[in-house]
Amino acid sequence: AERAPSPDQELINQAAARLKNARCPAILIGGGTLSATGPVKRLAEQLQAPVISTISARGVLPDDHPLSYTILAGQHIWERVDVALVIGTRFTAPALAWGRQDEVDVIRIDIDQEAVSRPVSAAVEIVASADKSLLALLDALEPGSVDRSSYLAFCAEADRSVQEQLATLGSLPELSSTLRSTLPADGVVVADVTQLGSFVRYAMPAYAPRTIMGPGFQATLGYALPAALGVKTAEPGRPVVAVCGDGGFMFTVQELATAVHHRIPVVAVVLDNASFGNVKTIQANSYGGRHIAVDLTNPDFVALGRSFGIDSCRVDSPDAFGEALTRALQADSPQLIVVPIGEVPSIWDMIKRPPSQGVPRH
């Protein structure tokens, strides 16, 4: 059987008609679009529709494109959307936590027959690959210009509001900004399930697909360091940084030996707050400030890194972090940077997710 089925033309025509008649269309993309960057951009520009990227699709449409929005802004843009083209994503949060389920006309594209109608059915369900479906849609849509200036101004204002909220999250925005400005556009950040890692995955600008990577739907602790070794081995010409929390780092700390043994020059950044910070914050927010089994007794991470033969340092400010990261990226050997972070406000308060994912319904 063909692995990437071609889309049904009648369903493509139905989708094209709905998009043509939309007042406020939006394109919501997931990891299924990672190989469809060109068609996503062409369709967005033809429709003059915002592209809302889930964390698995960051960089498919670069964040310096005027139609590119993160999921943080997207959940506010959703308040105006009348037709949503949803491509290659589980669609869990929008369907179950964003509201307006009876007001938004949803078109789903997914290569998986079972996934295309989960968690709720859509008005049009197309089982095919993203690239084939988008090219077929482009052929079915009549060329022409459309004025969505008022709608797009609303989208831009939603994003400005999100940026103002992000700026209140303690040291996270400055650390993320330092990481972004130090890395080239094609540099790769592999983020673990940690507070800075979550900020990076949701909010740090991405300019190419697969440049902000994470453990995906499973949210597996300890993912970043071994995954970063794999990325650097596959792409030796690109700088690779693993962003780890102290708790998650200890899940796979032994991979420092792998990095040294095979001379894999990744940079591991460890955020040290002596806790499983994400879990601690969720517990405290959900149970009136109470928490259990989240505080840690950590080793001296700098001494630990050096014991493996890795250049290691500790920094105490975003400026010092930028200087250390610049030096580390120039080295031809594994590097470890430890960043004490303390308590920071949670980005999860900005994210609408189903209660089953650990955050109360907004």
VEXNUVO-393042 format. One record per residue (C-alpha): y, x, z. Coordinates in steps of 0.25 Angstrom, whole numbers, padded with zeros to 4 digits, always signed. Layout:
<recs>
YXZ;...
</recs>
This chain:
<recs>
+0000+0000+0000;+0014+0005-0003;+0020+0010+0010;+0034+0006+0006;+0033-0008+0000;+0044-0013-0009;+0053-0025-0004;+0050-0039-0009;+0061-0042-0019;+0063-0056-0015;+0066-0052-0001;+0075-0041-0006;+0083-0052-0013;+0084-0061-0001;+0089-0049+0007;+0099-0045-0003;+0104-0060-0004;+0106-0060+0012;+0113-0047+0012;+0122-0051+0000;+0126-0064+0008;+0128-0057+0021;+0142-0056+0027;+0139-0045+0038;+0126-0038+0034;+0120-0026+0041;+0109-0016+0038;+0100-0013+0050;+0092+0000+0048;+0080+0006+0055;+0071+0018+0053;+0065+0012+0041;+0078+0016+0033;+0077+0031+0036;+0073+0033+0021;+0083+0023+0015;+0096+0029+0018;+0102+0027+0004;+0098+0013+0002;+0103+0009+0016;+0117+0015+0013;+0118+0009-0001;+0114-0005+0005;+0124-0004+0016;+0135+0000+0007;+0132-0011-0003;+0132-0022+0008;+0143-0015+0016;+0134-0018+0028;+0133-0010+0041;+0120-0002+0043;+0115-0002+0057;+0105+0009+0060;+0095+0008+0071;+0092+0021+0078;+0080+0024+0069;+0090+0023+0057;+0101+0032+0061;+0107+0039+0049;+0101+0031+0038;+0115+0027+0035;+0124+0038+0041;+0133+0035+0052;+0145+0040+0045;+0143+0028+0035;+0153+0017+0037;+0141+0007+0037;+0132+0014+0047;+0131+0009+0061;+0122+0012+0073;+0113+0001+0080;+0124+0001+0091;+0135-0004+0082;+0124-0012+0074;+0121-0021+0085;+0136-0026+0086;+0137-0027+0071;+0125-0036+0072;+0135-0047+0077;+0140-0049+0063;+0128-0047+0055;+0123-0058+0046;+0113-0051+0038;+0105-0039+0043;+0096-0030+0034;+0087-0023+0044;+0079-0012+0038;+0068-0003+0044;+0070-0006+0059;+0063-0014+0070;+0075-0023+0071;+0072-0025+0086;+0085-0024+0093;+0094-0032+0082;+0083-0043+0082;+0081-0044+0097;+0094-0039+0103;+0106-0040+0094;+0106-0055+0093;+0110-0064+0081;+0096-0065+0077;+0099-0079+0070;+0112-0075+0064;+0108-0062+0056;+0100-0063+0043;+0090-0051+0044;+0083-0044+0033;+0072-0035+0037;+0067-0023+0029;+0055-0015+0034;+0043-0008+0028;+0034-0014+0039;+0029-0028+0037;+0028-0031+0052;+0041-0025+0056;+0050-0032+0046;+0049-0045+0054;+0050-0039+0068;+0055-0042+0078;+0060-0055+0071;+0059-0060+0057;+0070-0058+0047;+0076-0066+0036;+0071-0056+0025;+0060-0046+0028;+0057-0035+0018;+0045-0026+0020;+0048-0014+0012;+0054+0000+0014;+0069+0001+0017;+0073+0009+0005;+0066+0000-0005;+0071-0012+0001;+0085-0007+0002;+0085-0003-0013;+0080-0016-0017;+0091-0023-0009;+0101-0014-0015;+0096-0019-0029;+0096-0033-0025;+0110-0033-0019;+0121-0035-0029;+0131-0023-0029;+0145-0027-0025;+0155-0025-0014;+0157-0033-0001;+0168-0033+0009;+0162-0032+0023;+0175-0025+0029;+0176-0035+0041;+0162-0034+0044;+0161-0019+0043;+0174-0018+0052;+0166-0025+0062;+0154-0016+0061;+0164-0004+0063;+0170-0010+0075;+0156-0012+0081;+0153+0003+0079;+0166+0007+0085;+0163-0001+0097;+0150+0005+0099;+0156+0019+0098;+0165+0016+0109;+0153+0011+0118;+0146+0024+0114;+0157+0032+0119;+0155+0027+0133;+0141+0032+0135;+0144+0045+0143;+0141+0058+0136;+0131+0052+0126;+0142+0050+0115;+0147+0064+0116;+0134+0071+0116;+0130+0063+0104;+0143+0066+0097;+0140+0081+0100;+0126+0080+0095;+0131+0073+0082;+0142+0083+0079;+0134+0095+0082;+0122+0091+0073;+0124+0090+0057;+0122+0077+0051;+0108+0080+0047;+0104+0085+0061;+0094+0077+0069;+0094+0072+0083;+0081+0067+0089;+0084+0059+0101;+0075+0055+0112;+0076+0043+0121;+0088+0048+0129;+0102+0043+0131;+0108+0053+0122;+0097+0051+0112;+0099+0036+0112;+0114+0038+0110;+0111+0047+0098;+0101+0038+0092;+0110+0026+0093;+0124+0032+0091;+0125+0046+0086;+0129+0046+0071;+0118+0049+0061;+0120+0054+0047;+0106+0054+0041;+0093+0047+0044;+0083+0054+0054;+0094+0062+0061;+0094+0054+0074;+0080+0052+0078;+0073+0046+0090;+0060+0040+0095;+0062+0027+0089;+0057+0014+0094;+0048+0020+0104;+0059+0028+0111;+0049+0039+0115;+0054+0049+0125;+0052+0064+0122;+0053+0061+0107;+0066+0070+0103;+0061+0084+0105;+0048+0083+0098;+0054+0075+0087;+0065+0085+0085;+0055+0096+0083;+0049+0088+0072;+0062+0085+0066;+0066+0099+0066;+0053+0104+0060;+0054+0094+0049;+0069+0097+0047;+0071+0111+0051;+0085+0112+0044;+0091+0101+0052;+0096+0102+0067;+0088+0094+0076;+0092+0090+0091;+0083+0082+0100;+0090+0074+0110;+0082+0072+0123;+0083+0066+0136;+0077+0074+0148;+0066+0064+0151;+0062+0063+0136;+0063+0078+0134;+0053+0080+0145;+0043+0071+0137;+0042+0082+0126;+0049+0094+0132;+0036+0103+0128;+0041+0102+0114;+0051+0113+0117;+0039+0122+0116;+0036+0116+0102;+0051+0119+0098;+0050+0133+0103;+0036+0136+0097;+0039+0131+0083;+0054+0136+0084;+0059+0122+0081;+0074+0123+0083;+0078+0109+0089;+0088+0106+0099;+0084+0098+0111;+0095+0091+0119;+0090+0086+0133;+0099+0076+0140;+0097+0078+0155;+0099+0067+0164;+0087+0068+0173;+0082+0054+0169;+0076+0045+0158;+0090+0041+0156;+0088+0030+0145;+0077+0023+0154;+0086+0025+0167;+0098+0018+0160;+0089+0007+0155;+0083+0005+0169;+0096+0005+0176;+0103-0005+0166;+0091-0014+0167;+0088-0014+0182;+0101-0013+0189;+0102+0002+0190;+0088+0005+0195;+0079+0014+0188;+0065+0021+0190;+0057+0033+0185;+0069+0038+0176;+0074+0050+0184;+0069+0064+0180;+0068+0078+0186;+0071+0087+0175;+0068+0102+0172;+0079+0112+0169;+0079+0109+0154;+0086+0121+0150;+0076+0130+0158;+0065+0122+0152;+0070+0124+0138;+0072+0139+0140;+0057+0140+0146;+0053+0135+0132;+0061+0146+0125;+0072+0136+0121;+0087+0139+0121;+0092+0129+0131;+0105+0125+0137;+0112+0114+0146;+0125+0108+0142;+0134+0100+0151;+0144+0093+0141;+0144+0088+0127;+0153+0100+0122;+0142+0109+0128;+0131+0101+0121;+0138+0102+0108;+0139+0118+0109;+0125+0119+0114;+0120+0110+0103;+0127+0118+0092;+0121+0131+0097;+0107+0124+0098;+0108+0119+0084;+0111+0133+0078;+0099+0139+0085;+0086+0141+0078;+0077+0138+0090;+0075+0126+0099;+0086+0122+0109;+0088+0114+0121;+0101+0108+0126;+0101+0100+0140;+0112+0090+0142;+0114+0084+0156;+0118+0070+0153;+0119+0062+0166;+0120+0047+0166;+0126+0041+0153;+0129+0026+0149;+0117+0020+0141;+0118+0018+0126;+0108+0007+0128;+0119-0003+0133;+0124-0003+0119;+0111-0006+0112;+0106-0020+0111;+0091-0020+0112;+0080-0029+0115;+0076-0030+0130;+0062-0025+0127;+0069-0011+0124;+0074-0009+0138;+0088-0014+0137;+0093-0028+0141;+0097-0038+0130;+0112-0037+0127;
</recs>
